[in-house]
Amino acid sequence: MARQNTVFKEAYNRYVATLRTDEALPSEPEIASQLGISRSTARAILGRLSEEGIIRWNKRQKIVLRDPSRDDFFPSEETDSLHDIIERSFMQRILSDDAAPGMQINELELAREIGTGTTSVREFLIRFSRFGLIEKRPNSHWILKGFTREFALELADVREMFELHSAAEFGRLPADNEAWEALARIKDDHRAMLVDFDNRYKAFSALDERFHLLIHGASRNRFIADFYDAIAIIFHYHYQWNKAFARERNERAIHEHLDYIAALEARDPAAIERACRLHLRSARQTLLQSLPQSMSDAEARTA
């Protein structure tokens, strides 16, 4: 229910932003298709718009009575993008203790669980399938092929190639580029986390993702940016797979990040490469150590 509520709020905000006074709204199926959500969620959106006095809803007729104000939107902290919601639900499913090569993933079941339309789920799965972790089967079914040690090593190899290039490009950004301000904020967030690390270390994976996505943005390479989506998903979620020694792993990573940031801010190409290589080597080891037991067992059976 919580996930459905988040989907509703995110879709509601997107739809409210498009409304204009005296506009006639389309049917519920059309709204659902437009927003990539289920019809029941579209109906809930219309219900709230009517309750808030934004539209007049009389059977099939739906007329916008006024332009929305800032107070009509849900706060940003209560919403996630639909892509993030689908990604989180998908990764939680394939990384659960019951996941194993050959496990079926059904588009309709996943969409119903999230509270969104099957089109959005299908688009996400199609995009993710090109990395070889899942495979399409007939009748809206997908098969988990398995996250093996070999897959993890290949992923780490590609990540290292991309990030070494991106880090070097970051060091060459002009001083007035907004990325430097973003890097300074991320550095402050790292230091703040260290102050209360015992209580906050479990939130490190989100900070890790922000940091590395910022670096990769400096590449200005559409292929790196596109492929890194999958890399970021795996490396973001691997912090959640194996809870053993999580505090120690995250503490080491956060200090490596701070050294990495210092090298970037110094604009020293040699120091940037050293810090990048050191951190990526640690990340590779952590990824391999964090493989879920079910996946390791499956690999051993098929070896």
N, C-alpha and C positions, 0 to 999 in steps of 0.2 A: 504493500500500500504506500509506503514511503517513497518508493521509486516512482510509482504512478503519480503521486502528488508532485514530485519534482518535474516529471515530464509535463504535467498539466501546467505548472507555473511557468516553465520555460516556454512552452508553446503559447500560453496566454500572453506573456510579455511580447513575444514576436508578433502575435496577431494584433494586439492592441496598438502597437507602433504603426500599423498600416492603416488604421481607421481614420476616416474623414467625415465630418458632419454631412448628413443627408445621403450618405452612400447606402445603397441597397446591397445587403450581403448575400452571398450564394448559399446553396444548400449545404447541409451538414456533410454529406460525402465529398463535396467539392472542397470545403474547408479542411476536412481531414486529409485529402490528397495534397492540397496546397502546403499544409504544415508537416506532412509526413507522420501523422498521428492516427490513432483509432477513432472511429465514429463516436464512441462513448466519450472520449476526451474532448472531441470537438463540441459535443453537446454540452459538456460541463463548462466549456469556455463560453458558449453562448448564454448559458444559464447565469454565469457570474456577470457577464456584460449587461444582461438584463437587470439583475439585482442592483448593480452599481449605477443604473440609469444611463448607461452609455448607449444602449440600443433599445428600441422598442421591438419586442418579439411577439408577433401575432400569427401563430401557426406558421405558414410558409413565408410570411413577410417579416423581414428583419431590416430595420432602418436605423442608421447611426444618428443619435440625437445630438451628440456633442463631440468635440475633439477630446481625446483623452488628456488628462493632466499627469504630472509626475507622480502624484499620489495614487494613481490608478494602477501602477506597475508593482509587481512583487519586488522586494529588495534583491539585488544581485546575489547576495550571499545565500539566498534561498533557491537559486536556480543554477543549473548546469546546462551546457549545450547538449542537444539531443545526441550528438556524436559521442560526447563524454559518457553519457548515461548508457548508451548501447555498448561502448567499449568496456566500461566497468562491469556491466552484467555479463558480457561475453567472457572476459578474462576470469572473472570469479568462477564461472561455470567450468571452463577448461582447465583451471588450476585447482579445482577442488580435489579432495582426497579420493573421490570416486572416478576422477578422470583417468583415462587410459587410451592408448591407440585403439581406434575402431569405435570409440564412443560416438553416438549419433547426436547431432545438433539440429533441431527442428526450427525453422524460421518462425512458424506460427506460434510455437510454444514460447520461444524467446521473446517475440513481440508481445504476447499476452502477459508474460511475466513483467516486462518493462512497462507496458501500458502504452505502446506506440504502434504504428502501422508496420505491416510486414515489408513494405517497400524500403523503408529506412534501414531496417535490419538486413534485408537482402543486399542493399547497396554496400553496407559496411562489410558484410561477409565476403562479397565478391572482391572488394578492394583488398581485404586482408588475405584472401586465398592465394594471391600471387606469390606469397612468401613461403608457400609449401607446408604450412602448419595445419591447414584444413583443406578438404577436397569436396567439390560439389557432387551430389548424387541426385537421382530423379526425385520428384515429388517434394521439393522444398527441403530436402534433407542434406546435411553436410556430415562429413566424417572427420574426426580428429585423427591426424596422422601421427601425432606424438611429438613432444618436445624432447628430443634426445640430446646427448652430449655432442654428437656431431653437428646438430642444428645450432646448438649454443656456440660452438667454436666458429662455425661459418659466420654467424651473426656478429660475433666479437671481431672477427677479421675485417668485415665490412665497416663496422663502427669505427675501428681504429683508422682505416684509410680516410673515411669521411672527416673524422674529428681532427686529425692532424692537419688536414687541409684547412678546415674551418677555423681552427685555433690560430693558425698562421695568418689567415685573412683578418681575423678579429684584431690581432696585434697591429695591423696596418690601417685600421679605421681612423679617420680624421678625429681630432680632439673634440669637435663639436657634434659628433654623431651621438644620437640618443642612446645607443647601446651602452655607452660608458656609464650613463646615469642608471640604466637598468642594472648593470653589473655592480655598481656601488650599492644599490638597494639590496641586491642579492647577497653581497658581502655582509651588509648590516644584519640581514636575516640569519645568516650563518652564525655570526657572533652572538646574536640574541638567543639562538637555539642552544648554543654552548653554555650560556649562563644558567639555563634551566634544563640541561640535557637529559637528566634522569626522567623528567616528565614529558619531554618533547621529542625524544629521539625517534619515536615511532612515526612522526610526521616528516622524517627526513626524505622519504622517497619522493614526495611532491616537490620539495626544494631541489632535490637532485635533478628532477625532470625540468624544472624551470631553468636551472643553470645550464644544462647541456643544450636545451632548445635555443637558448639565447646565443650560445657559441655557434651553433649550426646555422643560425640566421645570418651570420656574417659571411657565409660562403656565397650568398646570392646566386646559388645554383639550384635550379628548379628540381633537378633529379635528386640531389642530396636531400633537399627539403622534403620531397615526396616520400623517398624511401625511409627517411629517418623517422617518419611516423611509426612504422612498425618496430624499428629498433628501440624507440623511446618507450613504446608500450611494454615490450619484453623487459627492458632494463628497469623500467619503473616498477613493474609488478614483481620482479624477482626478489625485491627486498621483503615482500610479504610471504614468499613461499616457505622459507625455512626460518623459524623464529629463533633457533639456537644461535647464541652469540650475536644477536641482532644489535645490541647496544654497542659492542666492541667494533663490529663491522662499520656501523654508521658513524661512530666517533672517528675511526681512522679515515673514512671517506670525507668527512666534513673538514678535517685538517688538510687533507690532500686538496680539497676544493680551495681552501684559503691560500695555500701555496700556489696553486694554479692561477687564482685570481691575481695574486701579487705579481706573478710573471707576466700576465696579460697587461696589467696596469703599468709595469715597467717597460712594456713594448720591446722586450729583449727576445729576439727570435729563438736563440739557443735555450734560454730559460723556459720559454713557452713550450718548446718541443719536449724538454726533459720532464717538466711538470705534467704535460699531457700524457706522455708515454707511461710515466709512473702510475698515474691515476687509472689509465685504461688497463694496465696490467693488473692492478688490484681489482678493478671491476670485472675483468675476465675471470679471475680466481673466485671472486664472490659469486658470480653467476653460476659457475660450475658447482660450487659448494652448496648453492641454494636450490639446485634442482629438486623438485618434489620427489619424495620417496617412491610414489606410485610410478612416476615417469622413469626413474632409474631402474626400478624393478622390471618394468616392461621392456626397457632396452636390454637388460641382462637376459631376459627370456628369449629375445629374438637374435641375440649375438651369436 
